[in-house]
């Protein structure tokens, strides 16, 4: 697999993208505290936006229209205005901003995706029916719905399904080995986790090792031959949630605003849903198998100036290791790609030094 594609699929897209689009004098500098116009050339509609939000916003536009960057931009010269589509995109950003300001008190309710739905041209005419509509059930004979479980009941069933709170707390570290599969390519991966919230995954690519880590306080990304970099606040928030070792026991603490959603089906499996939010954390939606109680999906949302970018993680192949069930397979999907990790070997309560999760010091040449 091409090295740049590998980074995009395995969580380092932002580093590669920023390096390509930044002015040469800004490369290697932190952008989190700068505005878009201080870092990027020819910014108009996103003036005042934090620089680290520009790429997520562009990803949102690309996903909403089902296009790549070069639909609007000149390849390698992103600041040029040569393509009419770029002018149109700016006009559409201004239009949606005005709609949200005038009709929704500034809340981000209307976005590119509201009309485009993955197409470059919005559909303005309703589609005709291509089959007979389904018959409506007779409400007089419909079976009354069972009382919906409460948040506490859903979480309690989840903890019990994993093996119970006592068994969960007995495990303090975990080492897993397996393979990561993306785009038909497969590479070895190791995942180390340690209580309460440390995690690092190490992907062994043809070009070296790729790291995605959270050290308990901050997240970082790195790969062989490249200096490590700190995650943006949005990335770190997502990585911190992934690193929560006792997530099942801490959900109500992590998300004080945790409420029940409507039941939904995933691949024919009836699921109870919970929606969680908290200051400084990405909003999440959690799906629990109504029968087993196990967590089968999470969807988290990263805010951008133009809309929310979703990340969906599906969990499967639960197996019991020392009294606690864990998923041996999880699939992470975003609008711009997906990959699956299949674990082959797992060990618990293995010694893992804290240094395993620490960001390496940058090379002296890179630091200058």
One Martini backbone bead per residue (centre of mass of N, CA, C, O) as a GRO file, in nm:
protein
  368
    1UNK     BB    1   0.098   0.035   0.020
    2UNK     BB    2   0.077   0.349   0.014
    3UNK     BB    3   0.187   0.562   0.247
    4UNK     BB    4  -0.033   0.786   0.237
    5UNK     BB    5  -0.276   0.594   0.248
    6UNK     BB    6  -0.210   0.466   0.516
    7UNK     BB    7  -0.235   0.723   0.686
    8UNK     BB    8  -0.527   0.786   0.624
    9UNK     BB    9  -0.648   0.511   0.732
   10UNK     BB   10  -0.462   0.534   1.026
   11UNK     BB   11  -0.487   0.860   1.134
   12UNK     BB   12  -0.271   1.063   0.940
   13UNK     BB   13  -0.406   1.273   0.746
   14UNK     BB   14  -0.347   1.553   0.870
   15UNK     BB   15  -0.043   1.565   0.838
   16UNK     BB   16  -0.029   1.534   0.528
   17UNK     BB   17  -0.220   1.764   0.451
   18UNK     BB   18  -0.080   2.002   0.585
   19UNK     BB   19   0.195   1.972   0.443
   20UNK     BB   20   0.071   2.036   0.154
   21UNK     BB   21  -0.095   2.328   0.229
   22UNK     BB   22   0.124   2.472   0.354
   23UNK     BB   23   0.331   2.695   0.400
   24UNK     BB   24   0.663   2.659   0.427
   25UNK     BB   25   0.698   2.842   0.692
   26UNK     BB   26   0.467   2.659   0.860
   27UNK     BB   27   0.611   2.412   0.873
   28UNK     BB   28   0.626   2.250   1.194
   29UNK     BB   29   0.403   2.412   1.317
   30UNK     BB   30   0.177   2.508   1.522
   31UNK     BB   31  -0.201   2.547   1.469
   32UNK     BB   32  -0.409   2.559   1.707
   33UNK     BB   33  -0.364   2.892   1.775
   34UNK     BB   34  -0.446   2.948   1.489
   35UNK     BB   35  -0.570   3.083   1.215
   36UNK     BB   36  -0.647   3.022   0.897
   37UNK     BB   37  -0.513   3.293   0.774
   38UNK     BB   38  -0.227   3.234   0.920
   39UNK     BB   39  -0.175   2.950   0.750
   40UNK     BB   40  -0.347   3.002   0.502
   41UNK     BB   41  -0.425   3.062   0.178
   42UNK     BB   42  -0.696   3.224   0.064
   43UNK     BB   43  -0.904   3.312   0.289
   44UNK     BB   44  -1.264   3.363   0.346
   45UNK     BB   45  -1.504   3.190   0.492
   46UNK     BB   46  -1.283   3.090   0.740
   47UNK     BB   47  -1.247   3.327   0.907
   48UNK     BB   48  -1.136   3.264   1.244
   49UNK     BB   49  -1.071   2.981   1.219
   50UNK     BB   50  -0.926   2.727   1.326
   51UNK     BB   51  -0.677   2.564   1.164
   52UNK     BB   52  -0.758   2.263   1.269
   53UNK     BB   53  -1.055   2.295   1.106
   54UNK     BB   54  -1.013   2.290   0.797
   55UNK     BB   55  -0.986   1.991   0.719
   56UNK     BB   56  -1.253   1.886   0.840
   57UNK     BB   57  -1.426   2.076   0.663
   58UNK     BB   58  -1.331   1.960   0.388
   59UNK     BB   59  -1.427   1.671   0.447
   60UNK     BB   60  -1.724   1.744   0.468
   61UNK     BB   61  -1.762   1.842   0.180
   62UNK     BB   62  -1.665   1.590   0.029
   63UNK     BB   63  -1.878   1.397   0.155
   64UNK     BB   64  -2.138   1.557   0.071
   65UNK     BB   65  -2.049   1.536  -0.258
   66UNK     BB   66  -1.858   1.298  -0.346
   67UNK     BB   67  -1.550   1.410  -0.336
   68UNK     BB   68  -1.253   1.556  -0.410
   69UNK     BB   69  -1.034   1.810  -0.379
   70UNK     BB   70  -1.006   1.854  -0.707
   71UNK     BB   71  -1.289   1.976  -0.760
   72UNK     BB   72  -1.187   2.274  -0.644
   73UNK     BB   73  -0.880   2.215  -0.662
   74UNK     BB   74  -0.553   2.261  -0.732
   75UNK     BB   75  -0.311   2.057  -0.767
   76UNK     BB   76  -0.067   2.186  -0.539
   77UNK     BB   77  -0.272   2.469  -0.556
   78UNK     BB   78  -0.499   2.550  -0.328
   79UNK     BB   79  -0.514   2.882  -0.356
   80UNK     BB   80  -0.643   2.874  -0.613
   81UNK     BB   81  -0.920   3.017  -0.844
   82UNK     BB   82  -0.968   2.842  -1.122
   83UNK     BB   83  -1.225   2.702  -1.009
   84UNK     BB   84  -1.564   2.733  -1.003
   85UNK     BB   85  -1.629   2.544  -0.759
   86UNK     BB   86  -1.497   2.726  -0.542
   87UNK     BB   87  -1.690   2.963  -0.566
   88UNK     BB   88  -1.946   2.802  -0.505
   89UNK     BB   89  -1.866   2.700  -0.225
   90UNK     BB   90  -1.853   2.977  -0.093
   91UNK     BB   91  -2.150   3.051  -0.147
   92UNK     BB   92  -2.268   2.811   0.015
   93UNK     BB   93  -2.148   2.883   0.287
   94UNK     BB   94  -2.292   3.157   0.307
   95UNK     BB   95  -2.579   3.050   0.284
   96UNK     BB   96  -2.587   2.857   0.532
   97UNK     BB   97  -2.508   3.072   0.738
   98UNK     BB   98  -2.759   3.250   0.690
   99UNK     BB   99  -2.976   3.045   0.755
  100UNK     BB  100  -2.881   2.985   1.048
  101UNK     BB  101  -2.899   3.277   1.149
  102UNK     BB  102  -3.209   3.349   1.054
  103UNK     BB  103  -3.358   3.049   1.140
  104UNK     BB  104  -3.142   2.919   1.394
  105UNK     BB  105  -2.972   3.108   1.583
  106UNK     BB  106  -2.683   2.978   1.466
  107UNK     BB  107  -2.743   2.698   1.426
  108UNK     BB  108  -2.625   2.385   1.287
  109UNK     BB  109  -2.871   2.270   1.059
  110UNK     BB  110  -2.754   2.363   0.782
  111UNK     BB  111  -2.592   2.183   0.520
  112UNK     BB  112  -2.452   2.038   0.259
  113UNK     BB  113  -2.602   1.759   0.316
  114UNK     BB  114  -2.900   1.846   0.312
  115UNK     BB  115  -2.886   1.844  -0.022
  116UNK     BB  116  -2.665   1.648  -0.150
  117UNK     BB  117  -2.615   1.349  -0.050
  118UNK     BB  118  -2.339   1.275  -0.230
  119UNK     BB  119  -2.389   1.508  -0.445
  120UNK     BB  120  -2.324   1.769  -0.663
  121UNK     BB  121  -2.640   1.763  -0.716
  122UNK     BB  122  -2.924   1.855  -0.612
  123UNK     BB  123  -3.244   1.742  -0.529
  124UNK     BB  124  -3.577   1.895  -0.621
  125UNK     BB  125  -3.733   1.620  -0.689
  126UNK     BB  126  -3.943   1.391  -0.623
  127UNK     BB  127  -3.973   1.066  -0.612
  128UNK     BB  128  -4.113   0.800  -0.743
  129UNK     BB  129  -4.280   0.520  -0.717
  130UNK     BB  130  -4.156   0.166  -0.769
  131UNK     BB  131  -4.378   0.068  -0.557
  132UNK     BB  132  -4.571  -0.059  -0.338
  133UNK     BB  133  -4.687   0.023  -0.054
  134UNK     BB  134  -4.700  -0.056   0.255
  135UNK     BB  135  -4.890  -0.189   0.482
  136UNK     BB  136  -5.078  -0.087   0.740
  137UNK     BB  137  -5.123  -0.143   1.049
  138UNK     BB  138  -5.355  -0.230   1.278
  139UNK     BB  139  -5.396  -0.051   1.562
  140UNK     BB  140  -5.620  -0.235   1.704
  141UNK     BB  141  -5.408  -0.508   1.685
  142UNK     BB  142  -5.172  -0.407   1.811
  143UNK     BB  143  -4.899  -0.462   1.999
  144UNK     BB  144  -4.795  -0.365   2.280
  145UNK     BB  145  -4.541  -0.201   2.397
  146UNK     BB  146  -4.277  -0.232   2.571
  147UNK     BB  147  -4.107  -0.124   2.816
  148UNK     BB  148  -3.857   0.084   2.832
  149UNK     BB  149  -3.549   0.099   2.913
  150UNK     BB  150  -3.329   0.229   3.107
  151UNK     BB  151  -3.022   0.347   3.146
  152UNK     BB  152  -2.946   0.164   3.386
  153UNK     BB  153  -3.037  -0.102   3.251
  154UNK     BB  154  -2.851  -0.098   3.006
  155UNK     BB  155  -2.582  -0.078   3.166
  156UNK     BB  156  -2.620  -0.325   3.347
  157UNK     BB  157  -2.633  -0.533   3.114
  158UNK     BB  158  -2.355  -0.472   3.000
  159UNK     BB  159  -2.182  -0.542   3.244
  160UNK     BB  160  -2.287  -0.833   3.272
  161UNK     BB  161  -2.202  -0.930   2.983
  162UNK     BB  162  -1.889  -0.890   3.042
  163UNK     BB  163  -1.887  -1.004   3.382
  164UNK     BB  164  -1.874  -0.767   3.564
  165UNK     BB  165  -1.735  -0.540   3.773
  166UNK     BB  166  -1.525  -0.714   3.921
  167UNK     BB  167  -1.389  -0.839   3.670
  168UNK     BB  168  -1.312  -0.576   3.530
  169UNK     BB  169  -1.123  -0.460   3.768
  170UNK     BB  170  -0.901  -0.695   3.750
  171UNK     BB  171  -0.830  -0.545   3.494
  172UNK     BB  172  -0.528  -0.337   3.382
  173UNK     BB  173  -0.440  -0.491   3.112
  174UNK     BB  174  -0.366  -0.504   2.744
  175UNK     BB  175  -0.278  -0.741   2.482
  176UNK     BB  176  -0.285  -0.711   2.117
  177UNK     BB  177  -0.306  -0.925   1.823
  178UNK     BB  178  -0.309  -0.863   1.457
  179UNK     BB  179  -0.518  -0.720   1.198
  180UNK     BB  180  -0.527  -0.478   0.935
  181UNK     BB  181  -0.802  -0.382   0.716
  182UNK     BB  182  -0.757  -0.211   0.390
  183UNK     BB  183  -0.831  -0.214   0.068
  184UNK     BB  184  -0.717  -0.530   0.072
  185UNK     BB  185  -0.520  -0.475   0.304
  186UNK     BB  186  -0.267  -0.635   0.521
  187UNK     BB  187  -0.165  -0.575   0.869
  188UNK     BB  188   0.003  -0.563   1.139
  189UNK     BB  189  -0.110  -0.543   1.493
  190UNK     BB  190  -0.083  -0.350   1.798
  191UNK     BB  191  -0.252  -0.340   2.128
  192UNK     BB  192  -0.224  -0.110   2.403
  193UNK     BB  193  -0.363  -0.126   2.738
  194UNK     BB  194  -0.429   0.103   3.026
  195UNK     BB  195  -0.500   0.181   3.328
  196UNK     BB  196  -0.740   0.409   3.270
  197UNK     BB  197  -0.614   0.585   2.978
  198UNK     BB  198  -0.426   0.390   2.788
  199UNK     BB  199  -0.312   0.402   2.431
  200UNK     BB  200  -0.164   0.183   2.168
  201UNK     BB  201  -0.104   0.165   1.820
  202UNK     BB  202   0.077  -0.075   1.602
  203UNK     BB  203   0.163  -0.046   1.270
  204UNK     BB  204   0.294  -0.274   1.021
  205UNK     BB  205   0.448  -0.147   0.759
  206UNK     BB  206   0.641  -0.137   0.473
  207UNK     BB  207   0.758   0.162   0.601
  208UNK     BB  208   0.682   0.079   0.897
  209UNK     BB  209   0.572   0.249   1.176
  210UNK     BB  210   0.242   0.315   1.323
  211UNK     BB  211   0.107   0.569   1.547
  212UNK     BB  212  -0.157   0.556   1.806
  213UNK     BB  213  -0.199   0.781   2.091
  214UNK     BB  214  -0.270   0.771   2.456
  215UNK     BB  215  -0.126   0.897   2.775
  216UNK     BB  216  -0.389   1.024   2.960
  217UNK     BB  217  -0.385   1.344   2.828
  218UNK     BB  218  -0.268   1.285   2.532
  219UNK     BB  219  -0.228   1.293   2.181
  220UNK     BB  220  -0.053   1.092   1.921
  221UNK     BB  221   0.147   1.087   1.617
  222UNK     BB  222   0.329   0.830   1.416
  223UNK     BB  223   0.624   0.757   1.206
  224UNK     BB  224   0.851   0.639   1.018
  225UNK     BB  225   1.055   0.924   0.949
  226UNK     BB  226   0.864   1.093   1.144
  227UNK     BB  227   0.754   1.330   1.333
  228UNK     BB  228   0.585   1.371   1.596
  229UNK     BB  229   0.237   1.453   1.683
  230UNK     BB  230  -0.008   1.630   1.796
  231UNK     BB  231  -0.319   1.632   1.862
  232UNK     BB  232  -0.601   1.750   1.827
  233UNK     BB  233  -0.864   1.807   2.020
  234UNK     BB  234  -1.055   1.619   1.860
  235UNK     BB  235  -0.870   1.374   1.845
  236UNK     BB  236  -0.816   1.344   2.153
  237UNK     BB  237  -1.108   1.294   2.237
  238UNK     BB  238  -1.136   1.026   2.082
  239UNK     BB  239  -0.886   0.878   2.199
  240UNK     BB  240  -0.976   0.894   2.497
  241UNK     BB  241  -1.225   0.716   2.462
  242UNK     BB  242  -1.073   0.462   2.355
  243UNK     BB  243  -0.890   0.449   2.633
  244UNK     BB  244  -1.115   0.356   2.811
  245UNK     BB  245  -1.097   0.085   3.014
  246UNK     BB  246  -1.384   0.151   3.195
  247UNK     BB  247  -1.635   0.232   3.022
  248UNK     BB  248  -1.882   0.074   3.139
  249UNK     BB  249  -1.839   0.220   3.435
  250UNK     BB  250  -1.816   0.547   3.304
  251UNK     BB  251  -2.041   0.668   3.125
  252UNK     BB  252  -2.192   0.859   3.333
  253UNK     BB  253  -1.933   1.026   3.392
  254UNK     BB  254  -1.855   1.115   3.101
  255UNK     BB  255  -2.190   1.136   3.047
  256UNK     BB  256  -2.414   1.323   3.205
  257UNK     BB  257  -2.572   1.336   2.919
  258UNK     BB  258  -2.766   1.054   2.942
  259UNK     BB  259  -2.982   0.913   2.691
  260UNK     BB  260  -3.253   0.779   2.549
  261UNK     BB  261  -3.329   0.619   2.255
  262UNK     BB  262  -3.425   0.479   1.985
  263UNK     BB  263  -3.483   0.198   1.855
  264UNK     BB  264  -3.263  -0.019   1.661
  265UNK     BB  265  -3.122  -0.161   1.365
  266UNK     BB  266  -2.850  -0.410   1.315
  267UNK     BB  267  -2.853  -0.647   1.104
  268UNK     BB  268  -3.136  -0.740   1.257
  269UNK     BB  269  -3.061  -0.607   1.534
  270UNK     BB  270  -3.182  -0.525   1.826
  271UNK     BB  271  -3.150  -0.189   1.966
  272UNK     BB  272  -3.027   0.000   2.216
  273UNK     BB  273  -3.011   0.356   2.287
  274UNK     BB  274  -2.752   0.604   2.348
  275UNK     BB  275  -2.702   0.951   2.442
  276UNK     BB  276  -2.399   1.150   2.454
  277UNK     BB  277  -2.280   1.431   2.661
  278UNK     BB  278  -2.000   1.673   2.690
  279UNK     BB  279  -1.778   1.883   2.781
  280UNK     BB  280  -1.511   1.833   2.551
  281UNK     BB  281  -1.680   1.611   2.399
  282UNK     BB  282  -1.783   1.389   2.192
  283UNK     BB  283  -2.054   1.297   2.057
  284UNK     BB  284  -2.272   1.008   2.126
  285UNK     BB  285  -2.374   0.679   2.002
  286UNK     BB  286  -2.525   0.387   2.149
  287UNK     BB  287  -2.528   0.026   2.083
  288UNK     BB  288  -2.743  -0.235   2.213
  289UNK     BB  289  -2.808  -0.547   2.254
  290UNK     BB  290  -3.114  -0.647   2.361
  291UNK     BB  291  -3.026  -0.940   2.450
  292UNK     BB  292  -2.712  -0.930   2.549
  293UNK     BB  293  -2.601  -0.609   2.599
  294UNK     BB  294  -2.398  -0.549   2.395
  295UNK     BB  295  -2.173  -0.362   2.231
  296UNK     BB  296  -2.200  -0.276   1.866
  297UNK     BB  297  -2.207   0.055   1.867
  298UNK     BB  298  -2.042   0.362   1.770
  299UNK     BB  299  -2.115   0.722   1.744
  300UNK     BB  300  -1.919   0.994   1.657
  301UNK     BB  301  -1.880   1.361   1.681
  302UNK     BB  302  -1.724   1.611   1.485
  303UNK     BB  303  -1.670   1.937   1.493
  304UNK     BB  304  -1.738   2.184   1.246
  305UNK     BB  305  -1.801   2.476   1.072
  306UNK     BB  306  -2.010   2.288   0.869
  307UNK     BB  307  -2.015   2.017   1.052
  308UNK     BB  308  -2.054   1.676   1.112
  309UNK     BB  309  -1.819   1.418   1.177
  310UNK     BB  310  -1.837   1.079   1.146
  311UNK     BB  311  -1.776   0.790   1.368
  312UNK     BB  312  -1.776   0.438   1.319
  313UNK     BB  313  -1.810   0.156   1.555
  314UNK     BB  314  -1.783  -0.193   1.522
  315UNK     BB  315  -1.869  -0.475   1.728
  316UNK     BB  316  -1.714  -0.809   1.746
  317UNK     BB  317  -1.627  -1.108   1.851
  318UNK     BB  318  -1.687  -1.207   2.134
  319UNK     BB  319  -1.461  -1.280   2.413
  320UNK     BB  320  -1.332  -1.466   2.678
  321UNK     BB  321  -1.102  -1.310   2.923
  322UNK     BB  322  -1.078  -1.370   3.235
  323UNK     BB  323  -1.412  -1.305   3.264
  324UNK     BB  324  -1.397  -1.111   3.000
  325UNK     BB  325  -1.553  -0.943   2.750
  326UNK     BB  326  -1.428  -0.896   2.412
  327UNK     BB  327  -1.357  -0.756   2.118
  328UNK     BB  328  -1.199  -0.898   1.815
  329UNK     BB  329  -1.379  -0.691   1.640
  330UNK     BB  330  -1.328  -0.381   1.452
  331UNK     BB  331  -1.505  -0.112   1.275
  332UNK     BB  332  -1.389   0.176   1.105
  333UNK     BB  333  -1.595   0.460   0.997
  334UNK     BB  334  -1.586   0.703   0.738
  335UNK     BB  335  -1.647   0.905   0.474
  336UNK     BB  336  -1.316   0.842   0.379
  337UNK     BB  337  -1.321   0.554   0.536
  338UNK     BB  338  -1.200   0.210   0.622
  339UNK     BB  339  -1.149  -0.035   0.893
  340UNK     BB  340  -1.018  -0.355   1.018
  341UNK     BB  341  -0.988  -0.528   1.332
  342UNK     BB  342  -0.824  -0.846   1.394
  343UNK     BB  343  -0.801  -1.052   1.658
  344UNK     BB  344  -0.581  -1.331   1.770
  345UNK     BB  345  -0.446  -1.204   2.041
  346UNK     BB  346  -0.488  -1.214   2.409
  347UNK     BB  347  -0.375  -1.026   2.701
  348UNK     BB  348  -0.372  -0.998   3.057
  349UNK     BB  349  -0.193  -0.844   3.295
  350UNK     BB  350   0.043  -0.704   3.158
  351UNK     BB  351   0.335  -0.556   3.139
  352UNK     BB  352   0.315  -0.186   3.107
  353UNK     BB  353   0.478   0.077   3.031
  354UNK     BB  354   0.434   0.417   3.016
  355UNK     BB  355   0.640   0.463   2.777
  356UNK     BB  356   0.463   0.332   2.552
  357UNK     BB  357   0.273   0.618   2.538
  358UNK     BB  358   0.497   0.806   2.477
  359UNK     BB  359   0.624   1.066   2.318
  360UNK     BB  360   0.866   1.111   2.120
  361UNK     BB  361   1.137   1.269   2.056
  362UNK     BB  362   1.248   1.486   1.854
  363UNK     BB  363   1.454   1.543   1.629
  364UNK     BB  364   1.698   1.771   1.621
  365UNK     BB  365   1.646   1.870   1.329
  366UNK     BB  366   1.335   1.915   1.366
  367UNK     BB  367   1.357   2.125   1.613
  368UNK     BB  368   1.497   2.368   1.440
   0.00000   0.00000   0.00000
